[in-house]
Amino acid sequence: MLQCCRRIQARFRVCSKHARNRYLALPHLASSRRNGTDIAGHQTRSHHRKTAYPSFKMAESTITTVNQISLDGGEAGSTQIVPIAPSKLGEFLDGANWRSQLTLDDWSLELYDTADARHLVEAAQLLRNSTIPVAFPTETVYGLGADATRSEAVKGIYKAKQRPSDNPLIVHIASLQQLRCLLLGSRSATNPSLYEPCTDPIPDIYKPLIEKFWPGPLTILLPVPENSPLAPETTAGLATFGARMPRNLLALALIKLADRPIAAPSANASTKPSPTAAEHVYHDLAGRIEMIVDGGPCQVGVESTVVDGLVSPPVILRPGGVSIGQIREVKGWEKTTIAYEDKVLTEGKKEGPRAPGMKYRHYSPKAKVMLFESGRDCGIGDLAGAAGPRRRVGVVRTKRWKQIGTEENALTNGQARAANGITRPEARAQHVVEHGGDLPIDPPLVQMLAEQSQYQARQIHETELATDDGAIEVLDISIGPDTIDIARGLFSALRDLDKKDLDAIIVEGIKDGNGDDVSAAVMNRLRKAAEVNVS
């Protein structure tokens, strides 16, 4: 039996090491009071104490604002990019005995009296009260969040993204306590500090996955309970919904402060490449939302894996940051099968998708995407054929292809030369999070605080190439050869090249084998984005 039946009158604070099993209630948000000991009703401090947590040095950034025009044509405020450093929020502590219980059963946060903390409280207040969604970082891609229990708030997601209404949304939670409340099928999801005694509503089949992969890029499919607090727009009318706990401190803190389950698809315009940086969200949604919480670049770069353990054998509905090979190593999941298609489902089918990313075309830039499957070389004829009236073609290289030069006949594994070409590198900004000191094995919250996230410097090389039909400009960018780096850099590379007014973007595919690593997710996204597939 779960001892989750008490209403505990407590504010965010750090528990002592001897009180880690204490469940902490979440207070209602109120207006901030400056120069005191309270921010929105949460305990704070004006001065930082030394803690065991690592310190961060984040790239300095300023709040960026653009005038917001409502979709109905009227003025509707402004869109702000608000950088927030996790280390400046406060102190995090897992409230459960992490060595013997499931990850992040519950946890607490003591807010500092800082601008970063106030900004995050403001974002949480918007999630609780507004119908305009808030963009925030996760470890996979940036999400566009709204209170999953309020229909008008969830409708704001579909409006901002211009997303089809039969495409279900994933519900993001900050703790297992919050998930249990949601599964109890009452309004306790909006008041997770109020419980009744219950058996654990989380299906046993998922507990080994939760223990191994949460918080992280894994979404589990769960039954919608009777008297569900979820808005019908969140589930798109399905009998199941997807839930996950993101591995990102800003995301977790925001959900915790909002005290609501948060529905959040990727924070891009529908069908466009997913955003892995705040600037990508700004490009797509400026003028449609009010706040973008900037936590730097995303670490994984592709969306979460979606699994269904309610059927036998279990299935993967969408590949993502956790591979099928990793899932099959978990007890009870050895016979997991693939239930997704890399191509877009037939538009004429009446049934809605069971998970995001299954039905509609996704991840596509404005330029035509041509995917060359693994092992297929791209010759000058292919480049010339891809060129249109602009005579400009982009190339995304991964594992084998080398930078093309005017003396090369193909993008192959051979030595590339660009001696007679025109090469103009464009280095991307590098965002580095640093920490110091040797860390012992710590609970997940401390591990996340210590994790680094950075942009690898990438260059777009512009080369003029002579063909039988005249000269063309080839702009190429390398995101490999490591598969993890390819996943992290794919969407960003497509967006960077798409800014260059190209006729087409040719992408070097990678071998995805049996889907045993993140390469399956990479190729799934590319096949959905591609108008032309060359094998």
N, C-alpha and C positions, 0 to 999 in steps of 0.2 A: 504494500500500500504506500502510496506517495504521501509524504507529510507535507502537503502543499495546501493546507486548508486554512491557514491563519492569515488574517489581514495584519500586516506588520506596518506600523507607523514609523517609517524611516526615510531619511533622505539619502541621496547619493553620498556615500562615504567609503573610505577604505576600511575593510574589516581587518582585524588583527589576524595573525597567522593561526591563532587558536579558534577563530570563529569563521572559518571559510565555508562552512556548511549552512550558514545563515542565509535565508532568502531575504532579499531586499525589495521593498516596495518601490514603485515608481511614482513620484509625485506629479501632480498636474502642473503644467507650465503656467507661469504668471509673468508679468512684466518684469524686466530687469531693474535692479537697483544698484546704482553705482556707489563706489566708495564704502561698501558694506561687506557683509559676509554672505551675500545671497545673490545668485543669478537665477532668475526664473524659479525661485523656490529651492534651488540646489545649494548645498554647502560649497563654499569656495574659499580661496585664500588669496590675499593680496601679495604674498611673498612666497616664492617657491622654496620648498625644503629639498635637501639632497635626498635622492631616492636610489634604489637599486636599479632603476630603469635606465637604459642607454639614452644618450642625448642624440638629437637629430640636428643636422644642418641642412636646411631645405633651401632651394633656390629662391631668392627673394622675388616677390611678385607683387603687383599692385592690383587693386580691385579695378576691373574693366567694366564699363557700363556702355550699353547701347540702347537707344530709344526703342521701346517696345510698341509695335503696332498690333492691335488685336486682330484676330482672324476675321472679325466682322467689319473691320475697316476703321475702327476708332482707336484713339490713344488708350493704352492700357498699362502704362508704367514703363519699366526699364528692365533689361536683363543684366545682371551683375555676375562676373566671375569673382568668386571670393576664395582666395587661397587660405587653407587652414592646415596647420602642422599638428599631427597627433600628439607630439611631445608637449605642446603648449595647451592642451585641453585640461589635463589633470592627471590623476593617478588611477590606474586600472588594476583590478584584482579579481581573479576568478573566485566566485563565492562558493564553489563546490570543492569537494576534495578531489582534485583533478587526477590523482593517482589511482583512484578506485571507482570514480563515477564517469559518466559520459562527459564529453568536452562541453564546457560552458553551459552547464546545467543552469547556472545563474551567475551573475557577476555584478560588480559595483564600480562606480566611477565617482571620484571626488573632483569636482571642477575647480580649476584655478580661476582667479579673477583676471582673465586676459581677454584681449580682443578676439582671439581665436575661439575661446569658449563662448563668448557672447554671439559670435557669428553662427556657431553651430546651434546654439539655442534658438536663434532667429530662424534658421532653416527648419528646426524641429517644430517651431510654432506654425510655420507655413504648412508643413505636412499635416498638422492636426486641424488647422482651421481653414486653409485655403482650398480652392478648387483648381488652382494652377499648380502643376507638379514642380518638383525640385530635382535637379540633376545632381548626382553624387557619385564618387568613385567607388568601384569595387576592385577586387583583384583580377576580374575577368575583363569587363569593359565598363564604361560609365553607364549608370542606370538612371532612368527617369521615374522618380518615385512619387507615389500618392498613397494616402490612407486606404488600405485595401478593404476597409469596412464601410466606406462612404461612396455611394454611387456617383455623386456629382464630382467627387475628387478623381475617381477612376476614369470617368468620362473625359476629364481633363487630359489624361495621358493619350487617349485615342485622338483627341482633338489636336493636341500639340504635334504628335507624330504623324497624324493622318493615317492611322493604322486601321486595318480591317477589324470590325468588331467581333468576328468569330475567332480571333487569334488570342488564346488565353494568355494570362499574365502570370509570372512567377512571384510568389509571395516571399519576401525576405524577412527573416526573424533574427533577433539579437541573442536569444537564449533558448534552451530547450524548455524552460519554464513558460516562455511566451508561446512556443509551439503547442505545448500541452493545453494551454488555455484555448487556443484556436480550435483544437481538435475536440474539446469538450462540447462544442456546439452551443455556446451561450454568449452573452455579451461580455463574458470574462475576458475575451480577447482584447477588449478596450479597457479592461481594468485587471491586469494580470496579477495584482497584489491581493485579489480576492479569490479564494479557492474553496472548493468543497473536497472532502476525501474522495479519492478515485483510484482506480487501477490505471496504470500507465497507458494512455491512449495512443502512444507511438507504436506502430506495428513492430513486432520483434524482428521481422526480416530486415528492417532498416538499421537496427541498432549497431551491428558490426560495421556497416558503412559509415554511420555517424561517428563512431569511435575513431575510425581511421581517416576519414576525409573531411570532417567538419571541424572548424569552419573551413570552407574551401569550395572549389568550383564544381559542386555536385548538387543537383536538384532531384528530390525524391517526390514521386507521385503519391498523393494521399487522398483518401475518400473525403468528400465534402460532408461534414456532419449534419445531422438534423438540426434545424434552427441555426444554421450557419451564420456567424457574424459577417462573413465575407459578402461583399457586394456582388450581385449576379454578373456585373460587368467584369469582375476579376476572373471568374471561372469560365466566362463565355458560355454559360449554360451547361457545362460538363458536370459529370458526377464526381470528378476528381480535380485536384489542383496541385500545382507544383510548389514546393517549399525548399528554401535553402538558407544557410547561414553563411554570409560572405566572409572571406578572410581578409578583411580590411578594417582597421580600427576606426577610421572616420565613418564608414558605413555602419558598423556596429554601434558606435556611440550615437550616431544620428537616430537610428531606429530605437535605441534604448531611451533617448531623450524624448522622442515623439510618443513613446508609449503606445504604439500602434504597429500591427503588421503592415509592411509596406509592399504594395504591388509595384514592380519595377521591371519593365523591359529595357532594352538598350536605349540610350538617350540620343538616338539619331532620327532623322526623318525616315519614315518607312521606306524600305527597299535599299537604302543607302548603306555604305560600309559602316560597321559598328564603330563607335568612338572609343579610342583608348587614351585620349587626353582631353582636358577641358576645352582646348581650342577647337577640337572636332565638334563638340556639343554646341559651342558658340556658333560655329559655321552653319550648322543645320537648324538650330532652334532659336537663335537670337531673334527677339521680337515675339516669341511664342511662350516663353517662360520667364520667371523673374529672377531665379537664383541658380547658379552653377557652383557647387562646392568643388573647389580645385584641390585635389590631393596628389597632384602629380600624375605621371603615366601609370598605366595598369601593368601588372606584372605578368599575367597570363596571356592576355591579348585575344583570346577567343572565349565565347560564352561557356557557360557551365554544361556539363554532361547531364542529361535528363534520363533517369531510370524509373522503371515501373516494376516494383516488387510485389504488386498485388495480383500478378498473374504468375502462372507456372509453365515453363521456366521464366525467370525474370528477363526483362528486355531493356535494351537501350533505345530510347526514342530520339535522342539527339546526341551526337558525339560532341565532346568538349574537353575541358581541362583535365578530366580524369579519364584515363584510357580504359578500354574494355579489358585489356590484359591486367591492369591494376584491380579492376572490379572482380574479375574471375579469381583472383587470389584470396578473396574474402569468403569466409565460411558462409554457405548458403547461396552463394552467387557463382559457383563454379560453372554452371551450365547456362550462364547468361547469353542471350542471343541478340542479334541486331534486328531492330524493327523499324529502321529508318531507311529512306531512299535519298541518295545524293541529288537526284534530279528533283525538280519541283513536282509536287503531286498534281494530278490532272485538275485543271481549274474547274472542269464540269462536275467534279464529285461534290455531292451535297453535304457529306459529313464534314464537320469542322476538324481542324488538327487537334491531336491529343496533347501536343506540346508546342511551344513556340518554335518557329523555324522549320516546320514540317511541310507547310502547304504553299506559301507564297514565295515569289522570287525575293531574294535577300542579297545584301552585301554588295550591291552593284553601284559603281561610280557612273558618271555621265558618259564617259568614253566606253566604247565597246570592249568587253573583256574577252580575250582569246586565251584559253587554257591549253597549254601543251603538256600532255600527260608525261609522267616520269619516263626518262629515257629517250624522249623525242627531242631532236635538235631543231633549232630554228635557223633557217638559212636566210640569205639576203632576199631570195624570192618571197619568203614568208613575210619579211619586214616590208618589202615593197607592196605586197598584196594587201597588207593591213593598212597601208597609208591611204588616206582619203584626200580631200581638197586642201587640208591644212599641211599635209606632207610631214606630219609629226606623229611618231609612234613611241609609246613607252614600253619598257621591258622591266619586269621584276624577276631578278635572278635569285635562286635559292641554293642548290647544292652543287650543280655541275657546270652550268654556264659561266663563262668568263666575260669580262667587259669587252664589248665589241669595238673593233677598230676598222678603219677603212680597208685594211689589208686582209681582214678576216672574211671568210666566206660563210661562216655560220657561228652561232653562239654554241660552242661545244666545250669539251673539257680540255681543249688545246690551249696553248699559251696565247693570250690575247694581246694585241698591240694596237695602240691608238696614236701612233707617231704622226700620222697625217690628218688626224681628226681634230675636231675642236672640242676640247673637254673643259667644262666649267663646273667644278664641284660646288655643291650647295650643302654645307654642313648643317644638320639639324641641331637645335638647341639641346643641351645635355642637362638633365635634371637628376641630381644625385642626392640621395639621402644617406648620410653617414652615421655611424655609431662607433663608439670606442669601447675598449675593454673586453676581456674574455667573459662570456656569459655561461653560467651553468645551465643545466637542463631546467627549463622553466615552463610554467603553464602557457597555454596558447596566446593569451593576451600579451604577455611579455615577449614571446617569440615574435609576434606580429610587430610589436614596437621596434624590435631589433632588425627586422627584415629590410633589405635595401630595395629600392625601386629606382630605375634609371633609364634614360634614353641612351641607347648606343648611338654614337655619332654615325650618321648615314650620309652618303653623298649621292646626289643626282648628277650623273655624267651626261653631258650633251655632246653628241658626236654627229658630224655631218657625214652621211654615207652616200656614195655614188651608186645609182642603180641604172638599169636600162631605161627606166621611165623617168629619169631625172633624180636629183638629189633629194634625200629625205633627212629629217632630223630624228635621231634616235636618242631618247632619254632613258637611261637605265639606272636602276638602283638595286643594290644587293642587300638581302635581309638574312642570308645564311652564313655558314652552312649548317649550324646547329638547329635541330628541329624546334627546340624551345624558343630560340631567337626568331625563327621563321614565324611561329605562331604569334609571338609578341609583336612582331613588326609588320605583319601582313596588312591589316586594315589601314595602318598609318601610311604604309607605302602606296597603297591604292589611292588614298586621299591626297598624298603629296603629288603624285603624278597627275591626278585628275585636275589639279590646279593649273596645269601647264597647257591646257587647251589642245588636247591630243585627239587624233582620230581613233586610236585604239590602244589598249594596254595588253601586251603579251606577257603571260605569266608562266614561268617554269614550274611545272608540277613536281611533287615529290612522291616517292613510293609510300603507299599507305598500307601495303601488306594486308594483314587480317585485322587491321584496326587496333593493334596492340599498343600504340602510343598516340601522342597528340597529333601525329601526322594525319590520322583519320579525320580529326576535326578540321584541320587545315584544308584537306582536299574536299571535304563536304562543303565548306564555305565557298571554295573556289568553283566547284561544279555548279553551285547555285547562282554564283555571280556571273558565270561565263555565258556569253551568247554563242560562242563557237568553242567546240571541244575538239582538239587535234590529238589523235592517238596513233 
